[in-house]
Amino acid sequence: MPEDRAPLVLQELVRRTNEDGRRLRAIEERLLSIENRINNLEENSLERTKKVNDRFSEITDEIKNLTDEIIKLKNNVEKINKQMMTFARRRDLKEIEHMLELIGPIEPKIDIKTEEK
């Protein structure tokens, strides 16, 4: 009787081996698919990181340029303020006008408002 079962056992072993081989191939295919996806994700991640770093560098340069422009504007405003300190004020002009009227009443009156325009 054990000899009758030998071909059946052998067939079962072959069937199981074939089934295991099929399962291994399926697992290998899934593993390859997962590796491809991971590689794609890594490539995309590296690409995005490069783009972000490039944009960050651009923004840093823009900020530096804006800072330089702000410094220039501040310097110009300071120069203008210093120049404005040397300008005669309306009150000063009124005093000069009053003094001129006292010294030479015959001279025509100077209209400061028309002179400013």
N, CA, C and O atoms as a Tinker XYZ file with bonds, in Angstrom:
   468  protein
     1  N      0.793000   -1.180000    0.000000    73     2
     2  CA     0.000000    0.000000    0.000000    64     1     3
     3  C      0.852000    1.268000    0.000000    63     2     4     5
     4  O      0.475000    2.234000   -0.664000    81     3
     5  N      1.959000    1.314000    0.696000    73     3     6
     6  CA     2.750000    2.529000    0.643000    64     5     7
     7  C      3.256000    2.804000   -0.755000    63     6     8     9
     8  O      3.488000    3.959000   -1.112000    81     7
     9  N      3.431000    1.768000   -1.553000    73     7    10
    10  CA     3.908000    2.006000   -2.902000    64     9    11
    11  C      2.835000    2.643000   -3.779000    63    10    12    13
    12  O      3.170000    3.386000   -4.701000    81    11
    13  N      1.544000    2.373000   -3.519000    73    11    14
    14  CA     0.467000    2.983000   -4.286000    64    13    15
    15  C      0.383000    4.479000   -3.984000    63    14    16    17
    16  O      0.003000    5.283000   -4.835000    81    15
    17  N      0.738000    4.820000   -2.779000    73    15    18
    18  CA     0.598000    6.217000   -2.364000    64    17    19
    19  C      1.791000    7.058000   -2.824000    63    18    20    21
    20  O      1.701000    8.285000   -2.848000    81    19
    21  N      2.882000    6.431000   -3.182000    73    19    22
    22  CA     4.076000    7.180000   -3.566000    64    21    23
    23  C      3.807000    8.129000   -4.729000    63    22    24    25
    24  O      4.231000    9.283000   -4.657000    81    23
    25  N      3.129000    7.712000   -5.792000    73    23    26
    26  CA     2.858000    8.661000   -6.872000    64    25    27
    27  C      1.938000    9.796000   -6.415000    63    26    28    29
    28  O      2.107000   10.934000   -6.854000    81    27
    29  N      0.984000    9.513000   -5.558000    73    27    30
    30  CA     0.090000   10.562000   -5.057000    64    29    31
    31  C      0.862000   11.569000   -4.200000    63    30    32    33
    32  O      0.670000   12.779000   -4.315000    81    31
    33  N      1.721000   11.055000   -3.358000    73    31    34
    34  CA     2.524000   11.940000   -2.505000    64    33    35
    35  C      3.439000   12.792000   -3.382000    63    34    36    37
    36  O      3.606000   13.992000   -3.163000    81    35
    37  N      4.026000   12.135000   -4.381000    73    35    38
    38  CA     4.917000   12.850000   -5.291000    64    37    39
    39  C      4.142000   13.928000   -6.058000    63    38    40    41
    40  O      4.634000   15.044000   -6.223000    81    39
    41  N      2.951000   13.603000   -6.519000    73    39    42
    42  CA     2.119000   14.598000   -7.211000    64    41    43
    43  C      1.769000   15.765000   -6.289000    63    42    44    45
    44  O      1.797000   16.924000   -6.702000    81    43
    45  N      1.438000   15.446000   -5.039000    73    43    46
    46  CA     1.099000   16.489000   -4.067000    64    45    47
    47  C      2.307000   17.385000   -3.819000    63    46    48    49
    48  O      2.171000   18.606000   -3.745000    81    47
    49  N      3.496000   16.781000   -3.689000    73    47    50
    50  CA     4.713000   17.579000   -3.486000    64    49    51
    51  C      4.990000   18.477000   -4.691000    63    50    52    53
    52  O      5.381000   19.632000   -4.526000    81    51
    53  N      4.792000   17.957000   -5.884000    73    51    54
    54  CA     4.999000   18.762000   -7.105000    64    53    55
    55  C      3.975000   19.899000   -7.140000    63    54    56    57
    56  O      4.314000   21.040000   -7.454000    81    55
    57  N      2.728000   19.577000   -6.817000    73    55    58
    58  CA     1.686000   20.606000   -6.808000    64    57    59
    59  C      2.004000   21.710000   -5.814000    63    58    60    61
    60  O      1.884000   22.895000   -6.122000    81    59
    61  N      2.418000   21.300000   -4.603000    73    59    62
    62  CA     2.760000   22.292000   -3.579000    64    61    63
    63  C      3.974000   23.129000   -4.006000    63    62    64    65
    64  O      4.012000   24.338000   -3.778000    81    63
    65  N      4.951000   22.482000   -4.619000    73    63    66
    66  CA     6.133000   23.201000   -5.085000    64    65    67
    67  C      5.742000   24.206000   -6.164000    63    66    68    69
    68  O      6.209000   25.346000   -6.159000    81    67
    69  N      4.890000   23.780000   -7.081000    73    67    70
    70  CA     4.414000   24.705000   -8.126000    64    69    71
    71  C      3.638000   25.875000   -7.516000    63    70    72    73
    72  O      3.813000   27.025000   -7.920000    81    71
    73  N      2.792000   25.572000   -6.551000    73    71    74
    74  CA     2.013000   26.616000   -5.877000    64    73    75
    75  C      2.948000   27.590000   -5.152000    63    74    76    77
    76  O      2.770000   28.806000   -5.227000    81    75
    77  N      3.935000   27.048000   -4.460000    73    75    78
    78  CA     4.906000   27.902000   -3.770000    64    77    79
    79  C      5.698000   28.757000   -4.761000    63    78    80    81
    80  O      5.970000   29.926000   -4.487000    81    79
    81  N      6.066000   28.191000   -5.895000    73    79    82
    82  CA     6.780000   28.940000   -6.941000    64    81    83
    83  C      5.922000   30.075000   -7.485000    63    82    84    85
    84  O      6.408000   31.184000   -7.709000    81    83
    85  N      4.634000   29.782000   -7.697000    73    83    86
    86  CA     3.701000   30.807000   -8.174000    64    85    87
    87  C      3.576000   31.932000   -7.157000    63    86    88    89
    88  O      3.589000   33.107000   -7.523000    81    87
    89  N      3.456000   31.581000   -5.893000    73    87    90
    90  CA     3.363000   32.579000   -4.828000    64    89    91
    91  C      4.634000   33.429000   -4.767000    63    90    92    93
    92  O      4.564000   34.648000   -4.608000    81    91
    93  N      5.782000   32.786000   -4.894000    73    91    94
    94  CA     7.053000   33.522000   -4.873000    64    93    95
    95  C      7.125000   34.524000   -6.031000    63    94    96    97
    96  O      7.553000   35.663000   -5.840000    81    95
    97  N      6.706000   34.102000   -7.232000    73    95    98
    98  CA     6.718000   35.005000   -8.377000    64    97    99
    99  C      5.783000   36.199000   -8.138000    63    98   100   101
   100  O      6.126000   37.333000   -8.471000    81    99
   101  N      4.602000   35.939000   -7.560000    73    99   102
   102  CA     3.655000   37.018000   -7.263000    64   101   103
   103  C      4.256000   37.997000   -6.249000    63   102   104   105
   104  O      4.135000   39.215000   -6.384000    81   103
   105  N      4.905000   37.431000   -5.234000    73   103   106
   106  CA     5.545000   38.290000   -4.223000    64   105   107
   107  C      6.672000   39.107000   -4.850000    63   106   108   109
   108  O      6.827000   40.291000   -4.549000    81   107
   109  N      7.463000   38.469000   -5.725000    73   107   110
   110  CA     8.549000   39.190000   -6.401000    64   109   111
   111  C      8.001000   40.325000   -7.262000    63   110   112   113
   112  O      8.576000   41.413000   -7.291000    81   111
   113  N      6.889000   40.078000   -7.964000    73   111   114
   114  CA     6.279000   41.126000   -8.787000    64   113   115
   115  C      5.797000   42.288000   -7.925000    63   114   116   117
   116  O      6.000000   43.453000   -8.267000    81   115
   117  N      5.154000   41.959000   -6.799000    73   115   118
   118  CA     4.706000   43.015000   -5.893000    64   117   119
   119  C      5.883000   43.799000   -5.334000    63   118   120   121
   120  O      5.823000   45.022000   -5.210000    81   119
   121  N      6.952000   43.087000   -4.996000    73   119   122
   122  CA     8.145000   43.731000   -4.464000    64   121   123
   123  C      8.757000   44.673000   -5.503000    63   122   124   125
   124  O      9.160000   45.785000   -5.162000    81   123
   125  N      8.830000   44.239000   -6.766000    73   123   126
   126  CA     9.341000   45.095000   -7.835000    64   125   127
   127  C      8.454000   46.333000   -8.015000    63   126   128   129
   128  O      8.946000   47.444000   -8.211000    81   127
   129  N      7.147000   46.118000   -7.945000    73   127   130
   130  CA     6.212000   47.231000   -8.073000    64   129   131
   131  C      6.416000   48.243000   -6.940000    63   130   132   133
   132  O      6.431000   49.451000   -7.174000    81   131
   133  N      6.570000   47.743000   -5.724000    73   131   134
   134  CA     6.789000   48.623000   -4.570000    64   133   135
   135  C      8.116000   49.363000   -4.710000    63   134   136   137
   136  O      8.195000   50.553000   -4.402000    81   135
   137  N      9.168000   48.665000   -5.175000    73   135   138
   138  CA    10.465000   49.316000   -5.373000    64   137   139
   139  C     10.365000   50.428000   -6.416000    63   138   140   141
   140  O     10.953000   51.496000   -6.250000    81   139
   141  N      9.621000   50.171000   -7.487000    73   139   142
   142  CA     9.435000   51.207000   -8.514000    64   141   143
   143  C      8.714000   52.423000   -7.947000    63   142   144   145
   144  O      9.097000   53.560000   -8.221000    81   143
   145  N      7.686000   52.188000   -7.169000    73   143   146
   146  CA     6.959000   53.294000   -6.552000    64   145   147
   147  C      7.850000   54.088000   -5.608000    63   146   148   149
   148  O      7.815000   55.319000   -5.598000    81   147
   149  N      8.648000   53.381000   -4.817000    73   147   150
   150  CA     9.554000   54.051000   -3.889000    64   149   151
   151  C     10.577000   54.893000   -4.659000    63   150   152   153
   152  O     10.870000   56.026000   -4.280000    81   151
   153  N     11.115000   54.328000   -5.744000    73   151   154
   154  CA    12.067000   55.083000   -6.564000    64   153   155
   155  C     11.426000   56.339000   -7.147000    63   154   156   157
   156  O     12.038000   57.406000   -7.164000    81   155
   157  N     10.190000   56.203000   -7.624000    73   155   158
   158  CA     9.479000   57.372000   -8.154000    64   157   159
   159  C      9.247000   58.416000   -7.073000    63   158   160   161
   160  O      9.424000   59.612000   -7.306000    81   159
   161  N      8.849000   57.958000   -5.891000    73   159   162
   162  CA     8.638000   58.894000   -4.785000    64   161   163
   163  C      9.934000   59.596000   -4.403000    63   162   164   165
   164  O      9.926000   60.795000   -4.127000    81   163
   165  N     11.043000   58.870000   -4.381000    73   163   166
   166  CA    12.336000   59.477000   -4.058000    64   165   167
   167  C     12.722000   60.518000   -5.102000    63   166   168   169
   168  O     13.186000   61.605000   -4.761000    81   167
   169  N     12.528000   60.179000   -6.381000    73   167   170
   170  CA    12.850000   61.127000   -7.448000    64   169   171
   171  C     12.002000   62.385000   -7.331000    63   170   172   173
   172  O     12.515000   63.499000   -7.440000    81   171
   173  N     10.698000   62.205000   -7.108000    73   171   174
   174  CA     9.805000   63.353000   -6.953000    64   173   175
   175  C     10.192000   64.195000   -5.744000    63   174   176   177
   176  O     10.190000   65.425000   -5.797000    81   175
   177  N     10.522000   63.515000   -4.663000    73   175   178
   178  CA    10.920000   64.225000   -3.452000    64   177   179
   179  C     12.193000   65.032000   -3.676000    63   178   180   181
   180  O     12.282000   66.185000   -3.255000    81   179
   181  N     13.167000   64.434000   -4.330000    73   179   182
   182  CA    14.415000   65.150000   -4.621000    64   181   183
   183  C     14.168000   66.339000   -5.551000    63   182   184   185
   184  O     14.737000   67.416000   -5.369000    81   183
   185  N     13.316000   66.125000   -6.540000    73   183   186
   186  CA    12.990000   67.196000   -7.479000    64   185   187
   187  C     12.300000   68.356000   -6.766000    63   186   188   189
   188  O     12.641000   69.519000   -6.983000    81   187
   189  N     11.339000   68.036000   -5.924000    73   187   190
   190  CA    10.626000   69.077000   -5.173000    64   189   191
   191  C     11.559000   69.792000   -4.209000    63   190   192   193
   192  O     11.492000   71.012000   -4.057000    81   191
   193  N     12.428000   69.029000   -3.558000    73   191   194
   194  CA    13.382000   69.647000   -2.631000    64   193   195
   195  C     14.288000   70.614000   -3.374000    63   194   196   197
   196  O     14.581000   71.700000   -2.873000    81   195
   197  N     14.734000   70.228000   -4.565000    73   195   198
   198  CA    15.590000   71.106000   -5.364000    64   197   199
   199  C     14.835000   72.378000   -5.747000    63   198   200   201
   200  O     15.381000   73.477000   -5.658000    81   199
   201  N     13.577000   72.227000   -6.174000    73   199   202
   202  CA    12.766000   73.386000   -6.542000    64   201   203
   203  C     12.566000   74.313000   -5.343000    63   202   204   205
   204  O     12.678000   75.533000   -5.468000    81   203
   205  N     12.272000   73.731000   -4.188000    73   203   206
   206  CA    12.064000   74.531000   -2.977000    64   205   207
   207  C     13.348000   75.263000   -2.603000    63   206   208   209
   208  O     13.314000   76.441000   -2.247000    81   207
   209  N     14.476000   74.569000   -2.683000    73   207   210
   210  CA    15.753000   75.209000   -2.361000    64   209   211
   211  C     16.076000   76.339000   -3.341000    63   210   212   213
   212  O     16.574000   77.391000   -2.942000    81   211
   213  N     15.790000   76.113000   -4.621000    73   211   214
   214  CA    16.012000   77.169000   -5.615000    64   213   215
   215  C     15.134000   78.378000   -5.323000    63   214   216   217
   216  O     15.602000   79.515000   -5.364000    81   215
   217  N     13.873000   78.135000   -5.032000    73   215   218
   218  CA    12.950000   79.239000   -4.731000    64   217   219
   219  C     13.369000   79.955000   -3.454000    63   218   220   221
   220  O     13.293000   81.180000   -3.369000    81   219
   221  N     13.810000   79.190000   -2.467000    73   219   222
   222  CA    14.270000   79.784000   -1.218000    64   221   223
   223  C     15.470000   80.691000   -1.483000    63   222   224   225
   224  O     15.577000   81.776000   -0.913000    81   223
   225  N     16.359000   80.241000   -2.343000    73   223   226
   226  CA    17.527000   81.042000   -2.703000    64   225   227
   227  C     17.098000   82.326000   -3.412000    63   226   228   229
   228  O     17.640000   83.397000   -3.142000    81   227
   229  N     16.126000   82.219000   -4.318000    73   227   230
   230  CA    15.611000   83.397000   -5.011000    64   229   231
   231  C     14.994000   84.389000   -4.023000    63   230   232   233
   232  O     15.236000   85.593000   -4.105000    81   231
   233  N     14.211000   83.877000   -3.106000    73   231   234
   234  CA    13.561000   84.741000   -2.121000    64   233   235
   235  C     14.602000   85.413000   -1.235000    63   234   236   237
   236  O     14.469000   86.587000   -0.893000    81   235
   237  N     15.638000   84.663000   -0.866000    73   235   238
   238  CA    16.708000   85.244000   -0.047000    64   237   239
   239  C     17.384000   86.381000   -0.799000    63   238   240   241
   240  O     17.670000   87.429000   -0.220000    81   239
   241  N     17.641000   86.175000   -2.088000    73   239   242
   242  CA    18.246000   87.233000   -2.896000    64   241   243
   243  C     17.328000   88.446000   -3.002000    63   242   244   245
   244  O     17.785000   89.585000   -2.911000    81   243
   245  N     16.039000   88.200000   -3.193000    73   243   246
   246  CA    15.081000   89.293000   -3.280000    64   245   247
   247  C     15.030000   90.078000   -1.972000    63   246   248   249
   248  O     14.971000   91.308000   -1.986000    81   247
   249  N     15.051000   89.382000   -0.860000    73   247   250
   250  CA    15.036000   90.055000    0.446000    64   249   251
   251  C     16.290000   90.902000    0.618000    63   250   252   253
   252  O     16.225000   92.023000    1.123000    81   251
   253  N     17.427000   90.364000    0.199000    73   251   254
   254  CA    18.685000   91.118000    0.291000    64   253   255
   255  C     18.600000   92.377000   -0.559000    63   254   256   257
   256  O     19.002000   93.454000   -0.118000    81   255
   257  N     18.077000   92.247000   -1.783000    73   255   258
   258  CA    17.929000   93.416000   -2.650000    64   257   259
   259  C     16.975000   94.444000   -2.049000    63   258   260   261
   260  O     17.239000   95.646000   -2.091000    81   259
   261  N     15.865000   93.963000   -1.490000    73   259   262
   262  CA    14.906000   94.875000   -0.854000    64   261   263
   263  C     15.539000   95.578000    0.343000    63   262   264   265
   264  O     15.311000   96.768000    0.563000    81   263
   265  N     16.328000   94.845000    1.108000    73   263   266
   266  CA    17.006000   95.446000    2.252000    64   265   267
   267  C     17.956000   96.540000    1.790000    63   266   268   269
   268  O     18.023000   97.612000    2.391000    81   267
   269  N     18.694000   96.258000    0.715000    73   267   270
   270  CA    19.602000   97.271000    0.167000    64   269   271
   271  C     18.824000   98.502000   -0.298000    63   270   272   273
   272  O     19.244000   99.634000   -0.057000    81   271
   273  N     17.702000   98.280000   -0.957000    73   271   274
   274  CA    16.871000   99.399000   -1.421000    64   273   275
   275  C     16.330000  100.217000   -0.251000    63   274   276   277
   276  O     16.289000  101.446000   -0.311000    81   275
   277  N     15.921000   99.537000    0.800000    73   275   278
   278  CA    15.402000  100.244000    1.981000    64   277   279
   279  C     16.500000  101.096000    2.607000    63   278   280   281
   280  O     16.257000  102.229000    3.022000    81   279
   281  N     17.703000  100.547000    2.673000    73   279   282
   282  CA    18.827000  101.312000    3.229000    64   281   283
   283  C     19.086000  102.548000    2.376000    63   282   284   285
   284  O     19.306000  103.635000    2.910000    81   283
   285  N     19.060000  102.389000    1.044000    73   283   286
   286  CA    19.260000  103.530000    0.152000    64   285   287
   287  C     18.169000  104.586000    0.366000    63   286   288   289
   288  O     18.448000  105.783000    0.425000    81   287
   289  N     16.918000  104.114000    0.482000    73   287   290
   290  CA    15.809000  105.048000    0.701000    64   289   291
   291  C     15.960000  105.799000    2.022000    63   290   292   293
   292  O     15.705000  107.002000    2.091000    81   291
   293  N     16.372000  105.091000    3.064000    73   291   294
   294  CA    16.579000  105.743000    4.358000    64   293   295
   295  C     17.656000  106.811000    4.245000    63   294   296   297
   296  O     17.504000  107.914000    4.771000    81   295
   297  N     18.748000  106.479000    3.553000    73   295   298
   298  CA    19.824000  107.456000    3.375000    64   297   299
   299  C     19.335000  108.677000    2.605000    63   298   300   301
   300  O     19.674000  109.810000    2.948000    81   299
   301  N     18.541000  108.447000    1.567000    73   299   302
   302  CA    18.002000  109.568000    0.791000    64   301   303
   303  C     17.066000  110.430000    1.627000    63   302   304   305
   304  O     17.092000  111.657000    1.526000    81   303
   305  N     16.242000  109.794000    2.449000    73   303   306
   306  CA    15.339000  110.554000    3.314000    64   305   307
   307  C     16.143000  111.382000    4.311000    63   306   308   309
   308  O     15.798000  112.531000    4.584000    81   307
   309  N     17.203000  110.809000    4.853000    73   307   310
   310  CA    18.056000  111.564000    5.775000    64   309   311
   311  C     18.688000  112.763000    5.073000    63   310   312   313
   312  O     18.741000  113.851000    5.646000    81   311
   313  N     19.167000  112.581000    3.841000    73   311   314
   314  CA    19.752000  113.695000    3.082000    64   313   315
   315  C     18.719000  114.784000    2.839000    63   314   316   317
   316  O     19.007000  115.972000    2.982000    81   315
   317  N     17.509000  114.366000    2.470000    73   315   318
   318  CA    16.440000  115.338000    2.234000    64   317   319
   319  C     16.117000  116.092000    3.512000    63   318   320   321
   320  O     15.929000  117.308000    3.491000    81   319
   321  N     16.053000  115.368000    4.625000    73   319   322
   322  CA    15.773000  116.027000    5.905000    64   321   323
   323  C     16.864000  117.039000    6.256000    63   322   324   325
   324  O     16.563000  118.129000    6.743000    81   323
   325  N     18.130000  116.683000    6.011000    73   323   326
   326  CA    19.227000  117.613000    6.288000    64   325   327
   327  C     19.126000  118.842000    5.394000    63   326   328   329
   328  O     19.379000  119.961000    5.841000    81   327
   329  N     18.754000  118.634000    4.123000    73   327   330
   330  CA    18.602000  119.766000    3.212000    64   329   331
   331  C     17.417000  120.637000    3.628000    63   330   332   333
   332  O     17.468000  121.860000    3.494000    81   331
   333  N     16.368000  120.019000    4.124000    73   331   334
   334  CA    15.190000  120.780000    4.542000    64   333   335
   335  C     15.514000  121.672000    5.740000    63   334   336   337
   336  O     14.905000  122.726000    5.925000    81   335
   337  N     16.475000  121.240000    6.545000    73   335   338
   338  CA    16.859000  122.052000    7.702000    64   337   339
   339  C     17.472000  123.377000    7.252000    63   338   340   341
   340  O     17.398000  124.374000    7.969000    81   339
   341  N     18.080000  123.385000    6.058000    73   339   342
   342  CA    18.710000  124.602000    5.568000    64   341   343
   343  C     17.713000  125.523000    4.866000    63   342   344   345
   344  O     18.033000  126.688000    4.630000    81   343
   345  N     16.534000  125.048000    4.531000    73   343   346
   346  CA    15.526000  125.876000    3.871000    64   345   347
   347  C     14.988000  126.920000    4.845000    63   346   348   349
   348  O     14.922000  126.698000    6.054000    81   347
   349  N     14.610000  128.049000    4.288000    73   347   350
   350  CA    13.988000  129.085000    5.112000    64   349   351
   351  C     12.543000  128.691000    5.387000    63   350   352   353
   352  O     11.835000  128.185000    4.517000    81   351
   353  N     12.138000  128.936000    6.609000    73   351   354
   354  CA    10.761000  128.626000    6.975000    64   353   355
   355  C      9.874000  129.826000    6.668000    63   354   356   357
   356  O     10.357000  130.946000    6.505000    81   355
   357  N      8.602000  129.583000    6.593000    73   355   358
   358  CA     7.641000  130.648000    6.305000    64   357   359
   359  C      7.755000  131.760000    7.344000    63   358   360   361
   360  O      7.689000  132.944000    7.014000    81   359
   361  N      7.927000  131.365000    8.590000    73   359   362
   362  CA     8.063000  132.362000    9.664000    64   361   363
   363  C      9.297000  133.237000    9.433000    63   362   364   365
   364  O      9.264000  134.453000    9.626000    81   363
   365  N     10.401000  132.575000    9.010000    73   363   366
   366  CA    11.622000  133.333000    8.730000    64   365   367
   367  C     11.399000  134.314000    7.587000    63   366   368   369
   368  O     11.860000  135.454000    7.643000    81   367
   369  N     10.706000  133.879000    6.568000    73   367   370
   370  CA    10.429000  134.761000    5.433000    64   369   371
   371  C      9.526000  135.930000    5.835000    63   370   372   373
   372  O      9.693000  137.054000    5.361000    81   371
   373  N      8.584000  135.645000    6.704000    73   371   374
   374  CA     7.708000  136.724000    7.198000    64   373   375
   375  C      8.521000  137.760000    7.965000    63   374   376   377
   376  O      8.298000  138.962000    7.821000    81   375
   377  N      9.476000  137.287000    8.790000    73   375   378
   378  CA    10.321000  138.218000    9.542000    64   377   379
   379  C     11.160000  139.067000    8.596000    63   378   380   381
   380  O     11.293000  140.275000    8.790000    81   379
   381  N     11.721000  138.436000    7.577000    73   379   382
   382  CA    12.523000  139.188000    6.602000    64   381   383
   383  C     11.640000  140.199000    5.870000    63   382   384   385
   384  O     12.046000  141.339000    5.642000    81   383
   385  N     10.436000  139.776000    5.508000    73   383   386
   386  CA     9.505000  140.691000    4.842000    64   385   387
   387  C      9.180000  141.884000    5.735000    63   386   388   389
   388  O      9.133000  143.024000    5.273000    81   387
   389  N      8.960000  141.612000    6.994000    73   387   390
   390  CA     8.647000  142.678000    7.940000    64   389   391
   391  C      9.835000  143.638000    8.081000    63   390   392   393
   392  O      9.649000  144.854000    8.134000    81   391
   393  N     11.053000  143.090000    8.142000    73   391   394
   394  CA    12.244000  143.933000    8.244000    64   393   395
   395  C     12.420000  144.784000    7.001000    63   394   396   397
   396  O     12.780000  145.957000    7.094000    81   395
   397  N     12.166000  144.194000    5.829000    73   395   398
   398  CA    12.279000  144.949000    4.588000    64   397   399
   399  C     11.241000  146.070000    4.539000    63   398   400   401
   400  O     11.521000  147.157000    4.032000    81   399
   401  N     10.060000  145.809000    5.059000    73   399   402
   402  CA     9.032000  146.851000    5.097000    64   401   403
   403  C      9.457000  147.995000    6.001000    63   402   404   405
   404  O      9.178000  149.160000    5.718000    81   403
   405  N     10.131000  147.657000    7.086000    73   403   406
   406  CA    10.603000  148.703000    7.999000    64   405   407
   407  C     11.734000  149.528000    7.369000    63   406   408   409
   408  O     11.796000  150.746000    7.536000    81   407
   409  N     12.610000  148.852000    6.655000    73   407   410
   410  CA    13.758000  149.546000    6.065000    64   409   411
   411  C     13.339000  150.353000    4.843000    63   410   412   413
   412  O     13.722000  151.515000    4.708000    81   411
   413  N     12.593000  149.779000    3.995000    73   411   414
   414  CA    12.211000  150.467000    2.764000    64   413   415
   415  C     10.734000  150.383000    2.506000    63   414   416   417
   416  O     10.288000  149.515000    1.756000    81   415
   417  N      9.964000  151.260000    3.104000    73   415   418
   418  CA     8.513000  151.168000    2.943000    64   417   419
   419  C      8.058000  151.487000    1.523000    63   418   420   421
   420  O      6.906000  151.219000    1.178000    81   419
   421  N      8.919000  152.044000    0.702000    73   419   422
   422  CA     8.518000  152.405000   -0.644000    64   421   423
   423  C      8.520000  151.181000   -1.578000    63   422   424   425
   424  O      7.784000  151.156000   -2.565000    81   423
   425  N      9.311000  150.211000   -1.281000    73   423   426
   426  CA     9.419000  149.024000   -2.122000    64   425   427
   427  C      8.079000  148.290000   -2.180000    63   426   428   429
   428  O      7.326000  148.293000   -1.206000    81   427
   429  N      7.782000  147.664000   -3.314000    73   427   430
   430  CA     6.518000  146.912000   -3.383000    64   429   431
   431  C      6.557000  145.704000   -2.450000    63   430   432   433
   432  O      7.599000  145.093000   -2.215000    81   431
   433  N      5.407000  145.402000   -1.948000    73   431   434
   434  CA     5.294000  144.290000   -1.004000    64   433   435
   435  C      5.520000  142.961000   -1.739000    63   434   436   437
   436  O      4.966000  142.743000   -2.816000    81   435
   437  N      6.351000  142.059000   -1.139000    73   435   438
   438  CA     6.636000  140.748000   -1.717000    64   437   439
   439  C      5.580000  139.778000   -1.203000    63   438   440   441
   440  O      5.344000  139.666000    0.000000    81   439
   441  N      4.956000  139.086000   -2.137000    73   439   442
   442  CA     3.951000  138.102000   -1.744000    64   441   443
   443  C      4.622000  136.736000   -1.666000    63   442   444   445
   444  O      4.962000  136.141000   -2.689000    81   443
   445  N      4.805000  136.259000   -0.480000    73   443   446
   446  CA     5.512000  134.993000   -0.259000    64   445   447
   447  C      4.754000  133.808000   -0.851000    63   446   448   449
   448  O      5.366000  132.854000   -1.331000    81   447
   449  N      3.442000  133.867000   -0.817000    73   447   450
   450  CA     2.654000  132.755000   -1.323000    64   449   451
   451  C      2.893000  132.532000   -2.808000    63   450   452   453
   452  O      2.971000  131.387000   -3.252000    81   451
   453  N      3.012000  133.607000   -3.584000    73   451   454
   454  CA     3.260000  133.443000   -5.018000    64   453   455
   455  C      4.706000  133.047000   -5.267000    63   454   456   457
   456  O      4.986000  132.390000   -6.270000    81   455
   457  N      5.620000  133.413000   -4.409000    73   455   458
   458  CA     7.017000  133.042000   -4.561000    64   457   459
   459  C      7.222000  131.557000   -4.316000    63   458   460   461
   460  O      8.097000  130.953000   -4.936000    81   459
   461  N      6.443000  130.955000   -3.433000    73   459   462
   462  CA     6.605000  129.528000   -3.109000    64   461   463
   463  C      6.185000  128.649000   -4.271000    63   462   464   465
   464  O      6.737000  127.563000   -4.448000    81   463
   465  N      5.242000  129.081000   -5.048000    73   463   466
   466  CA     4.735000  128.259000   -6.157000    64   465   467
   467  C      5.772000  128.228000   -7.212000    63   466   468
   468  O      5.577000  127.597000   -8.250000    81   467
